[in-house]
Structure formats: structure tokens, C-alpha cells
């Protein structure tokens, strides 16, 4: 997701929050998700090191990229809701 789309989603969330149509996202919930994503990232790294099949390594590396992207987004969200 590009930064423009991310910003639009955040703006939409804050607008819905003002209107009472959304619940506030708690920082602790986002931190919990970040911890889970970091654990998954470490699991993928360990699995990549032990895997010998190149096709499986490629799939795991793709999953690793997705996990890193989700961590980045979660950290950006945490920064926004902590303001």
C-alpha cells in the first residue's frame, strides 16, 4: 500500500472516529500485533536458513517481505495514534 492510500485510510479512520462510527485503536493492541509480526518474521528467517529447496526459500522470502511491510505499517499506525 502506498503512502497516499495509507494516509487516506488514516484520514477516513479519524473522520469515522470523530463521528462515533469507529472505536479508538489502542496503542497496546498495535504493540501486540507488532510483537506477533516480529515473532513471525523471526520464524520465517529461521525457516529460510534450514530450507534447502530454492522454490520454498523464494516463497518464504516473499512472506518475509510481506511481514516487514506489515511491521512498517503497524509502526506508522502506532506513531499516528500515539499523537
C-alpha positions in Angstrom: 0.0 0.0 0.0 1.4 3.3 -1.0 1.8 6.2 1.4 -1.0 8.1 -0.3 -3.5 5.3 0.2 -2.3 4.8 3.8 -2.8 8.5 4.5 -6.3 8.3 3.0 -7.2 5.3 5.2 -5.9 7.1 8.3 -7.9 10.3 7.4 -11.0 8.1 6.9 -10.5 6.4 10.2 -10.1 9.7 12.1 -13.2 11.1 10.4 -15.2 8.0 11.4 -13.8 8.2 14.9 -15.0 11.9 15.2 -18.5 10.8 14.1 -18.6 8.0 16.6 -18.7 5.3 13.9 -15.3 3.7 14.9 -13.7 2.7 18.1 -10.4 4.1 19.1 -7.4 1.9 18.2 -5.5 1.3 21.4 -1.7 1.5 21.3 -1.4 -1.7 23.3 -3.3 -3.6 20.6 -1.0 -2.3 17.9 2.1 -3.2 20.0 0.7 -6.7 20.4 0.3 -7.1 16.7 3.9 -5.8 16.2 5.2 -8.3 18.6 3.4 -11.1 16.8 4.7 -9.9 13.4 8.2 -9.8 14.7 7.9 -13.3 16.0 6.6 -14.5 12.6 9.5 -12.6 10.9 12.0 -14.4 13.1 10.3 -17.8 12.5 10.5 -17.1 8.7 14.2 -16.2 9.0 14.9 -19.5 10.9 12.9 -21.5 8.3 14.8 -19.9 5.4 18.1 -20.9 7.0 17.1 -24.5 7.3 15.3 -24.9 4.0 17.3 -26.4 1.1 14.7 -26.2 -1.6 15.1 -23.0 -3.6 11.4 -22.7 -4.6 10.4 -22.9 -0.9 13.1 -20.4 0.0 11.7 -18.0 -2.5 8.2 -18.3 -1.1 9.5 -17.8 2.4 11.4 -14.7 1.4 8.3 -13.3 -0.2 6.4 -13.9 3.1 9.3 -12.2 4.9 8.9 -9.1 2.7 5.2 -9.0 3.5 5.8 -9.3 7.2 8.4 -6.5 7.1 5.9 -4.3 5.2 3.1 -5.0 7.8 5.5 -4.2 10.6 6.4 -0.9 9.0 2.7 -0.1 8.6 1.9 -1.0 12.2 4.7 1.2 13.4 3.4 4.1 11.3 -0.1 3.5 12.8 1.3 3.4 16.3 3.0 6.7 15.7 -0.2 8.2 14.4 -2.5 7.1 17.2 0.1 7.9 19.9 0.0 11.6 19.0 
